[in-house]
Each structure stands twice: as C-alpha cells, then as structure tokens.
C-alpha cells in the first residue's frame, strides 16, 4: 500500500495533467454538442420554410433525431433520445428567448 502511495505521489503531476485534459475535453464536448444542436435546429427551420416540416414539434423531432444519430455514430456513452430531447427543448427555449428581445432573461412563456 505504501508503494502505491509513493507511486501516486511521484506521478502526481501526470495525474493532475490527465485530469485537466479530461475536464477540458468534457467542457469542449458539451460546447461541440450545443453547436451541433443549434446547427440542426437552424436546418430544421430552413426545412420548415421550404415546406418539408409543418409544425414546431416536427422541427424539434427532426433536430432530436438528427443529433441523436450523430451522437450514436460517434459512440458517445450514456446518451439516450430522451436526454437529447431535453437538451434540444432547452436550447429552443433559450433561442426563442434571445430572439424575443436580444437578451436571455426568461421573458417568454414555455
């Protein structure tokens, strides 16, 4: 046990560096997923403008399905369609709130 503690103490900077890299990757991954979700939401809006998607729910469903397929192809663990739906719904509300008056201040009703 003492040998293990000595090994950890000697390699502490490597462990801290690895932990920092993992934390950075998680943060960047969240930003990347948000960017892709917004891109799919904008694409769904353009499909609605072209007459392919009829309702707001159809746009949301299309964005959720497209993002879920992308995340599944990338083999990102612990992602279900329900969690993707929650993320997309939250981003839609934030986008509508921002478009309302240029600020994110929860000035619209959900």
Residue pairs with C-beta under 8 A, 6 or more apart in sequence:
8 15
29 76
33 67
33 71
33 87
34 87
34 91
36 67
36 70
37 63
37 67
37 87
37 88
37 91
38 91
38 95
40 62
40 63
40 66
40 67
40 88
41 59
41 63
41 88
41 91
41 92
41 95
43 63
43 66
44 53
44 59
44 60
44 62
44 63
44 66
45 59
47 53
47 59
47 62
48 54
48 58
48 59
53 59
53 62
60 85
60 88
60 89
60 92
63 88
64 81
64 84
64 85
64 88
65 81
67 84
67 87
67 88
68 79
68 81
68 84
71 79
71 84
72 79
93 108
93 110
94 104
96 108
97 103
97 104
97 105
97 106
97 107
97 108
98 104
100 107
100 108
101 107
